[in-house]
Amino acid sequence: MSSGPESESEWTRGLLSKREREIVAGEADVTDDYRYQVTHRVKSRIKHLETDAEILDENDMFLSKLLQEAVCEEGKLKGWRDGSSHGDS
């Protein structure tokens, strides 16, 4: 019997933590100030993601392709249905 996490997803997270997902989705009862702080953290991670993607592209095409397939579809973000803006920029 294992005492560790039941799945790999319990060890890692994507761009957002589980709690941040709840906050961004509007499912958490938090102050506007805290929501702003979370948004700022996510924006910072997105900026770092660009650098990370460049490093993968230059050094590991397999991982670069996995990242591209995970977030892009025909030059657009997956799931992006129209050109409207969501949230603050």
Backbone hydrogen bonds in HBPLUS format (Angstrom, degrees):
<---DONOR---> <-ACCEPTOR-->    atom                        ^
c    i                          cat <-CA-CA->   ^        H-A-AA   ^      H-
h    n   atom  resd res      DA  || num        DHA   H-A  angle D-A-AA Bond
n    s   type  num  typ     dist DA aas  dist angle  dist       angle   num
A0010-GLU N   A0007-SER O   3.11 MM   3  5.69 155.3  2.17 112.2 119.2     1
A0011-TRP N   A0008-GLU O   2.82 MM   3  5.32 151.3  1.91 114.9 124.2     2
A0012-THR N   A0008-GLU O   3.31 MM   4  6.67 146.2  2.43 150.4 159.9     3
A0021-ARG N   A0017-SER O   2.90 MM   4  6.16 153.5  1.97 152.3 159.4     4
A0022-GLU N   A0018-LYS O   3.15 MM   4  6.51 155.5  2.22 146.1 151.8     5
A0023-ILE N   A0019-ARG O   3.00 MM   4  6.32 157.1  2.05 150.2 156.6     6
A0024-VAL N   A0020-GLU O   2.85 MM   4  6.00 176.3  1.85 159.0 159.9     7
A0025-ALA N   A0021-ARG O   2.92 MM   4  5.93 153.3  1.99 145.6 153.4     8
A0027-GLU N   A0022-GLU O   2.82 MM   5  4.98 145.9  1.94 163.9 160.9     9
A0026-GLY N   A0023-ILE O   3.03 MM   3  5.17 155.0  2.09 104.4 112.3    10
A0035-ARG N   A0031-THR O   2.99 MM   4  6.29 160.4  2.03 151.8 157.5    11
A0036-TYR N   A0032-ASP O   2.91 MM   4  6.13 153.2  1.98 146.6 153.8    12
A0037-GLN N   A0033-ASP O   3.02 MM   4  6.34 152.9  2.10 144.8 151.9    13
A0038-VAL N   A0034-TYR O   2.97 MM   4  6.28 157.5  2.02 152.0 157.4    14
A0039-THR N   A0035-ARG O   2.93 MM   4  6.18 160.7  1.96 148.8 154.4    15
A0040-HIS N   A0036-TYR O   2.88 MM   4  6.13 155.9  1.94 150.7 157.2    16
A0041-ARG N   A0037-GLN O   2.99 MM   4  6.29 155.9  2.05 147.1 153.1    17
A0042-VAL N   A0038-VAL O   2.98 MM   4  6.28 159.6  2.02 153.7 159.0    18
A0043-LYS N   A0039-THR O   2.94 MM   4  6.19 160.3  1.98 151.0 156.5    19
A0044-SER N   A0040-HIS O   3.05 MM   4  6.28 154.6  2.11 146.7 153.2    20
A0045-ARG N   A0041-ARG O   3.04 MM   4  6.38 153.1  2.12 146.4 153.4    21
A0046-ILE N   A0042-VAL O   2.93 MM   4  6.23 154.5  1.99 152.5 159.7    22
A0047-LYS N   A0043-LYS O   3.08 MM   4  6.40 153.5  2.15 147.0 153.4    23
A0048-HIS N   A0044-SER O   3.14 MM   4  6.48 154.3  2.21 145.3 151.9    24
A0049-LEU N   A0045-ARG O   2.82 MM   4  6.06 139.9  1.98 144.5 156.8    25
A0052-ASP N   A0048-HIS O   2.98 MM   4  6.29 162.8  2.01 153.7 159.0    26
A0053-ALA N   A0049-LEU O   2.82 MM   4  6.01 157.5  1.87 151.0 156.6    27
A0054-GLU N   A0050-GLU O   3.07 MM   4  6.36 152.4  2.15 144.4 151.5    28
A0055-ILE N   A0051-THR O   3.00 MM   4  6.32 157.1  2.06 152.1 158.1    29
A0056-LEU N   A0052-ASP O   2.95 MM   4  6.26 160.5  1.99 152.7 157.8    30
A0057-ASP N   A0053-ALA O   2.87 MM   4  6.03 159.7  1.91 147.5 153.7    31
A0058-GLU N   A0054-GLU O   2.97 MM   4  6.17 148.9  2.07 146.4 153.9    32
A0059-ASN N   A0055-ILE O   2.99 MM   4  6.02 136.6  2.19 142.9 154.3    33
A0059-ASN N   A0056-LEU O   3.22 MM   3  5.17 129.6  2.49  93.8 106.9    34
A0060-ASP N   A0056-LEU O   2.73 MM   4  4.98 162.2  1.76 141.8 145.0    35
A0064-SER N   A0060-ASP O   2.92 MM   4  6.15 158.6  1.97 154.2 161.3    36
A0065-LYS N   A0061-MET O   2.86 MM   4  5.94 157.2  1.91 144.1 149.3    37
A0066-LEU N   A0062-PHE O   3.02 MM   4  6.33 154.9  2.08 146.7 153.8    38
A0067-LEU N   A0063-LEU O   2.98 MM   4  6.22 160.4  2.02 150.5 155.0    39
A0068-GLN N   A0064-SER O   2.95 MM   4  6.20 163.6  1.98 149.6 154.5    40
A0069-GLU N   A0065-LYS O   2.86 MM   4  6.06 162.9  1.89 153.4 157.6    41
A0070-ALA N   A0066-LEU O   2.95 MM   4  6.09 143.7  2.09 141.8 151.9    42
A0070-ALA N   A0067-LEU O   3.13 MM   3  5.08 121.0  2.50  93.0 108.0    43
A0071-VAL N   A0067-LEU O   3.14 MM   4  6.39 147.2  2.26 151.9 158.9    44
A0072-CYS N   A0068-GLN O   2.77 MM   4  5.35 149.8  1.86 151.3 157.9    45
A0078-LYS N   A0071-VAL O   2.99 MM   7  5.61 153.6  2.07 126.1 131.3    46
A0073-GLU N   A0076-LYS O   2.64 MM   3  5.24 150.0  1.73 154.0 163.8    47
A0076-LYS N   A0073-GLU O   3.05 MM   3  5.24 159.1  2.10 110.5 117.2    48
A0080-TRP N   A0077-LEU O   3.11 MM   3  5.52 160.4  2.15 133.7 134.2    49
